[in-house]
Amino acid sequence: MSYLPKSQEFLLPVSGFFIAASLLVALLLNWLPWHGIWLAIRPDFVALVLLYWCTHKPYRVGIGMAWMVGILADVADASLFGQHALAYSVLAFGGIVLHRRVQMFDLRQQTMQIFPLLLISYIVYAMVHWQLRGYVAWEYFIGCVVATLLWAPLTLLLQALRHPRANSDQL
């Protein structure tokens, strides 16, 4: 049990391997074979994890990393080359610019701060889709709301993995 205020809790330093592993897991979750209604409400896990790292470690994860992960997502989805990369780069820029603002709020308030960032990312993706195919699938924006609702659990999970472990031979 921690007696420190939330702002004074200690978190372990993040290794590049941990960041890469979390982004890889997010890519794998995006690549699951979603069907029917689940496809319509599927959140963009990569965008969520990328936004987490851009707001918590803006000097380690930036626009270049977002672009590279976006290119991987484009290749895996066989979508227009650069579509995800552009949306993730815009998202990373917003996360980096607002990282201090997002961190000063508690999780409930952070959710309201990251919703516009995710919405802008989804709008960029939708605009590219509209230019390519001539229409926008509006149910795709349901995934933005679901992704926003998953912000708090994702933050808690990644922070729990970064907490120092108690040594079992100490009292």
N, C-alpha and C positions, 0 to 999 in steps of 0.2 A: 504494500500500500504506500502510495507516495503522499508525503505531507507538503511537498513543494507546490506553489502555484503553477498553473499550466505554463506560464511564460518562463518558468525557471527549471522545468524538467530537463534532464540530460538525455540527449539522444546520441547514439554512436555515430561516428563519422561514416559517411556513405562511400562505399567502394564503387569503382566504375563497373565492376562485375555485378554488383547488386542492382545498379541502375539498368544495365543491359539486360539482366535476367528479368527484371520486372517489365521492361518494354517487350521482351520476347514472349513472356506469358500473356501480355495484353494482345500482341499480334496473334498468338495462337487462339485466344478467345474470340477475336474478330473473325478468324478463319473457320470457326465451327460451322457446320452446315445448318444454318437457321432456315426454317420453313414457315410459311403461313403467317399468322399473327405475330409470331416470335421474330420474324424478319422485320416486320414493321416497327416493333418496339425495341429492337436490339440497340443497346447503347454502343457508342464508339469507345471501346475499352482503351485503345491506344491514345485517343485524345484525352481521356481521363488521366491516365498514368503520365502522359507527357505534360499535361497541365499541372499535375501534382509536383513533378520534378522541377518544372519551370518556376513554380511559386515557392518551392522550398529550397532548391539548390540552383538558382539562376546562373551562377558562374560555372556550373558543371554541365547543365543541359540547356541548350539554347536553340536558336533558329536553325543552325546547321544540322544539329542532331534531329530536329523536327523534320527537316527536309529529307534527310537520309531515311528516317523511319517511314516517312510518307511515300518515298519512292519504293521501299519494300512493300508497303501496303498496296500501292498501285500495281506492282508486278503480281502480287499474290491474288488480287481481285480481278486482274485482267481488265482494269478500268483505264480510262484515259491517262496517259503517262503524265504525271505531275498534278493530278487532281487532288489526291490526298496530301501530297507534298505542299501544295499551296495552302490548303486549309489548315494543315498542322503548323505551317510557318506563321500564319496569321495568329493562330491560337498561342503559339509559343511567344510571339512578340507581345501579345496582350498579357500573358502570364508573367513575363519578365518585367514589363513596365509596371504592373500592379502587384508585384510580389510582396512588397511591404504592406500594402493596404490589405491584401487578403490575409496575411498572417496576423494582423492585429485583431481580427475578429475570432469569435468562437466558431465551432463547426456549423452551427445553424445559420449564423450570419455569413459565413464563408460561402455557403451554398447559394445565397442570394447574390454574392459577389461574382461567383464563377458562372452563373447562368448566362449572363450576357456574353461572356467570353466564348462559352460553348455555342451559344446561338449564332454568334458571328461566324464561327468556324463552320457550322452547319449551313449558314447562308452562303458562304463562299463555295462550299461543295455543291449546294443546290444551284447556284448561278452557273457554275461550270457545266453541270448536268443539263441545265436549261439551254445553254448555248450549244451543247452537243446534240441533244435529242429534241429540243423544242418544247418541253414541258417540265414541270416540277412535281414530284410526288410529295404532296403535302404531309402524308402520314409519316414520312421520314423524320419530320420534326418532333414526333412523339419520342423518338430515340434521344433527342436532346433533353427532354424533360426527365426521362428515365436515367440518363447519364448524370444529370444534376442531382437526382435523388440518391445516386450511388456514390456521390462525392464523400459524404461523411463515412460510410463503411470502408471505402477505399483508403481514406486518410487514416482512419483508426488501424486498419490492417498494416499499412506500410510503416506507421509510427510504432506499432507494437513490435514489428520486426527489427526496428532500429533502437529499441530500448536496451540498455545494458542488462545482461543476464546476471542474476545473483550467483555468487560462487557457492556451490553446494557444501563446501567444507567450512564455511564461515557461519557464525551464529548471527 
